[in-house]
Amino acid sequence: MFGTSSEKTRRPDQEEGIQEEETVTVVKEHTRTRRKKSVRADLYEALPIKEISCDVPPEERICPDCGSPMEHLGYKFVREELRITPAKVVRVHYMQETLMCPVCRQEDETMIVEAKTPTPLLAHSPASPDMVAMVMYQKSFLHLPFTVSQKTGWKKGCLSQEKLRAHWYNYCSLEYLSPVYEVMHQELLAREILHADEVPCQVLHEEGKTATSKSYMWIYLSGTDGKPPIILYDYRPGRSGDYPIEFLHGFTGMLQCDGYSAYGRIEDVVLVCCLAHCRRKFFEAVPKARQKKLKLLDINSEQELAEPPQGTAEDSSLLPAEKGVAFCNRLFYMERLYKELPQEERKQKRQETEPAIWNEFWTWLETLEPAGGSKLEKAVNYAFNHKETLMNYLLDGRCEISNNASGTSGKNLCDGA
């Protein structure tokens, strides 16, 4: 709506409230997608139900045949409709009660007691918690600029000042949400497994920088440890390695990340390098015409991974870069088989089956002699430079083979913003 995007259209059946689920059937030459319609009960099951009784008027509750009063037999369902209540803005006046003692007054003494009133969210401001929450929701979740949010249902004149809404947003974020963020930060540092990533973003009117220059949003989230998940974003104007060192000060567990050298400067952590980043290097080395035949699926992808063939190194039908992708896909396939297992069993299964694939991969890499400066050489060097950290996920059943969880969180945030 406010930037570069592709146009999307909706089919008429979607406008009528009928959504479609996609089922995937893999055939010999291609993947065919079929759509089946969802029943209305499944689509609406999460919505609350309000029943409206349609009663027979009193004058019609007499039997037209014999004239006797008719008895209630029951209700039957006829139809349903969806209703929505738009936002309403009202003025709330807090009226403070004042009490006076009449006895003291007769003795020329005045005793007055006033009732306690709720503390305002902002001093000398009409902003209420739900009003500010709506402003924050429209800005942070709907990604609407303050100039647009005033046109989305507020009464004329209620929130006419853009700077006022921005002040509410900033003040309440610092005053009420920052303490919550700090508590979550300390809880995050106490975990044993974390994910980290950074994604570029652009900020308008940033002091000392042009609007088109790159800033970065750093993402830190908890791993699959069975505890409540935590995702924290840390905005920084650059990509300096000092930023994760500062944010993760006190953390001494396993850190899942990509191959960015800044993470290697963090003390007292075990790095777990992302295999998806390694696979992407090999994929970029594949000729464009052949890239369309390759699948880069993760263990959490909706489409299931097909079981890859064995003997990747000896497959003469594949280019060297394609073999690199194939080795990674074999490991992702094994990980998908184990992802629902308890952590100890998952670790055991990994150590029984995956080291052999890794050994075959490293042995094959040593036989390659890629051209200097080629994309294949960059992929091979990337793999060798992170050989130990790429395999560190085998040390703990709670670790993941890829860091896609943090990458997806960062991409979704910056795409929306």
N, C-alpha and C positions, 0 to 999 in steps of 0.2 A: 504493500500500500504506500510505503514511504521510501522505497528504494528500488533497486534493480531486482526484478523477479519475473518468473514465467507466469503466463496467464493460465488459469485452470477453469474449466467449465464443469457444471454439474448436470447430471442427467435428470429428466423430469421425474423419474421414479424416486430419486433421492429427495427432491423437493417435497414429495408427499409423505415423507417420514419413513420410507422403506429403504433401509441400508442393505448392503450386500457384503457377504463374507467371501474371501477368496480361498479356494482350495487349489493346490498345485499338484499336477500329475506329470511325472517325468516320463517322456516317451523317448523313442530311439534317437531322433535327430534334434529335438528341441524340447523346451519346457512349455507346456500348454497350461494356461490359466483358465479355470472355469469359475463361474460365479453362481452362488446359490443365494436365494433370498432368505433373510432371517424373518422369523415370525414376529409379529408385533409384540407379543407377550415378552419375548426375550429382549427386545429393544427398550421396553419401558419398565423392566422389572425393578430398576433402581429408583424409580420415581415414587414419591408418596402418593397415596390414593385418598381422595376426598369424595365421599358418597353424598349425593343429593337425592333425597327422597321425593318422589312425585306422588303426592297423595290425591285421592279422589275428593272433590269438594263435598262439604257436608250435605248440600242439597241433592247430591247424586248418590248418596250412600243408602238410598232406599231402593229395595228390590222393585224393578219396573213391572214385575209379573204379579206379586202378591202384596206389595207395599210394606213388607217387614224390613226392619233395620238389618243391614248386611254386616257380617263380621269380617275382621281383618284376616286375610289368608296368607299374606306374605308379599315379598318384593321379588321381582325378577330383573336381571340385568338387560338393558336395552342397547346402550351404546356408550362410548366414552369419547372424551375430547381432552386436548391438552390446553392448559391455561398458563399464562405467565403474568406475574405482577411486576410492572416496571418500578424502578426506584422512585421512592417518594421522599420529598424533603419537607420537613416541618420545623417550626420554631419551637424550641422547648424552653420555657421559662421556669427557673428554679425559684420557688417562693419560700423564703425562710420564715418559719414561725418564730414569733417573739412572745415571751411570757413575762408577766410582771407580778410581783407579790403585792396584793392589796393591803396586807397587814403592815408591811414595812413602809408602804406609802403613807399610811395614816400616822406613822411615827416620824414622818419627814425623812425617811430613808428610801432610797430607790434600789430595788433589786430586779434586774432584768436578765433573763436567760434566753439565749438564741439557739436555735437548732443547728446542728452540724449539716453542712452541705457538701456534696461531692467536690473533690478537688478537680479543677479543669485540666484538660489534657495539655493545653498551652495557656499560659497566663494572659489574661485580657484578650482572649480569642474565642470566637464562636465555634471552633472546630471540636467535633466530638470524635470518640474513638471509631465509630462506624463510618463517619464521614472521611476521616483520614485513611482508614482501611480501604475505602472505595477508591480514593485517589491513588493509593499505592498499588492497588490491584490493577487499575487501568494503565498505570505507567509501567509496572514491572512484569505483569503477566499478559496483558493485552498489547503491551508495547505501544501505547498511544501517547503522542506528545501532549503536553499540558494544553496546548492551543486547540487540540482536537477533543480532548476529554470533556471540555466544557459543553460540547455540542452533543453529548451522548445521553441525554435524558435529564440533566439538571435543569431546574427551573431558571428562567431568565433572571440574571442579576445575582444568583446565589453564589456562584463561583466565577465571577467575571474576570477576576484578576489572576493572570497566569503566575505572576511572581509570588502571590499569596499561596497558591497550591504547591509551588516548588518549595517554599519555606516550610510548609507543613510536612512535606515529604522528607526534606533534609533534616529538620529538627527532630522529628519523631524517630527517624532512623537512628540518629546518633544518641538520642536520649533514652529510647526504649528498646531498640533492637540490638544496638552495639553490645550491651551487657550480655544478652543472650548469645550473640556471636562469640564473645570471648569465652563463655562457659563451654560452648560447643568446641571451640578451638582447643581448650585444655583437655577435653574429653577425647578429641581426635588424636592428640599427641600421646595419650595413654594407650592407644590401640597398638596391636602388634604388627598389623599389615595395613599399609596405605597405598593409594594410587595418587599419582601426580601428573599433571600435564599443563601446557600453556598454549593458548590460542590467541592469535592477533585480533585486535579490534581497533576501531577508530572512535575518537572522542572529539566532539565539537567544542570549540571555545576553550581548549585546554591551554593554560598559560605556558608560553614558550614553545608551543608546537603548532604546526599547521593542522587543519582538519583532516587532511589526507595522510598524515604520518601514522605510523604504527604504534599502538600501545598494546598491552598484553593483559589478558585475564588468566590468572593462574588458578587451577582447579585442584583441590585436594579432597579426597574422599576415602572413607573407610573401606576395607576389603570385605570379603565374604567370611566374616568371623562369627556369624550367627547373632550378633548384637544389632541394636537399632542403627540403621545406616546414617552416616553424616556426610554431607557435601558442603564444602565451604569454598567461596570464590574470593580471591585476593587480587584486586586491581593494582597494576603497576604500570608506570609509564614506559617501561622497557623490558628487556629480556636478560638482565644481568643475573649471573649466578648467585649474587648475594641475596636475591629475593627468596628463593626456596631455603637457603641456609638460615635466614632470619625467621621465616615462617615455621620451619620444622625444628627449631632449636628445642632440644629436650627429647626428641623422638629417637628411639633406639631399636626400631624393628626392621621389617622388610619393606622396602619401597619399590613399588611397581611403577615403571616409567619408560620413556623411550631412551634413545642413545645420546641425548643432549648431554654434553660434558659437564654442564653445571651441576647435575645431580651427583656426579662422581666426587664433587668437592664436599658433600655433606658427610660429616663424621659419624661414626658409630651406627651406620645403617648397612643393610645388605641389599644391594640393588638387584632387582628382577627386571631384566630388559624385555621389552614387548616383541613377541615374534611377528605380530602383524606389521610392525614397522620394517622388520627384516624382510618379510615377504614382499612388501610394497617395493623395496629396492629392486628385487629380482623382476617383479612385474613391470616396472618402468623400463627395464632393459629388454623386454620382449617387444618385437616389432608391432607397430600399431595394428596391422592387419590381423595379427594372431592373438592380440589381447582380448578380442571379443569372445574367443572360445574358452577363456579361463574364468574360473569362479573364485572370488575372494570372500569366502564365507567364514563367519566366526562361529563359535560354539553356541551362541545365542541367536543366530540368524533364524528367521522364520522358515526359510527353505532348508531342508535337511541336506547334510553333506553326503555326497555319494562316496561309497567306499573306494578309495584310490587303489590302483594296481600296485603290486610289489615290484621290486627291481627297478626303481626309478633311474638309477645311475646308468643302467644298461639299455634303457629305452631309446632306440635310435630314431624314433619318430619325433622326439622332443629336442628343441634347442636347449643350450645350456641354461639360459635364463628361465625357460619353462620348467626345467628340471628343478631349479631352485624353488619355484613356486610349488611344484608337485611335492617336494619334501615337506615344505611347510604345511601343505594341505593334509598330508598323511598324519602329521602331529595334531592338527586341528580336529581331524576325524576321530582320533583316539580320545582327545579331550572331551569331545561331545558325548562319547560313550560313558565317560566317568563323571560328568558334571553333577549328577544327582546323588552320587555316592557320599557317605560320611567321609570326613576329612582323612582319617587314618586309612580307610579302605581305598580312597582315591589316591593317596600317596603310594600305597602298596602296588596298585594296578599300574600306575605310571612307571614306577621303578622296574616293574616286570616286563613292560612292553616298549617303552619309549626310548631308553638309552640305546637300544640297537639301531633305531632310526637315526638318532643323533650321530652315532659312530659312523654309520654309512654316509651321512650327510657331510661330515668333516673330512672323511677319507676321499669322497668325491671332489670336494672343493680343492683339495691339495693337488688334484690332477689338472686343474684348469690353468690356462695361461691366457687370461683375457687381454685384449688390446689396451695399451696405456691410455688413460683418460676416458675410457668407454664407461657406459652405465653399468655394464656387467662387472667391470673392475671395481667400481664403487660399491656394488652390492656384495661382492666377495670380500672386500676389505671391511665393510660394515659388519658382516657376519663374524669374521675372524677377530675384529677389534672388540666384539662383545660376546665372545665365545662362552666365557664363564657365566656372565650375567644372564645370557639367554637361557641357560639351563638351570638357573637357580630356582625356578618354580618347582623343580622336582624335590626340593628340600622340605616343602610344607604343602600339605593337602589343601590348605586354605588359599594358596596362591593361584592366580590365573595365568594362563599361557600368554595372554595379551593384555594390553592396557586400554582396551577399547572402551571400558566403562567410563574412565575420566575423559577420553577424547570425545565421546558422545555427549557427555554433560556440557563440555565447553562449547562444542559446535552448536548444540541446541540453544544455549544462552546467547551466543553471539549472532546466530542466525535470526533470533527473535528481536534482538536489540537493533 
